[in-house]
């Protein structure tokens, strides 16, 4: 079963390798979607993963990169999108 979620990650998450971390997670967990910086300093992630991997994504996002400091993650469930393939880092 596939699950699609949108995460808004707050804290020190821009300019510290956070999006690159999510890219590495995507390669290891069949993650499709995108990740981008938001003007308010958060990082937004839209991810479609096997349902069993959602907790792993949340764990990795919550830990962040070695230089980031995650203070909050807000998650929204979305309907799966079969057209979404691969991960895109948006700027």
Protein Blocks (a to p, Z undefined) as FASTA:
>chain_A
ZZddddddedjfehnlmmmmmmmmmmmnopacdddddfkopacddddddfklmmmmmmmm
mnopmkbccfbdcdddddddfkbgcjdddZZ
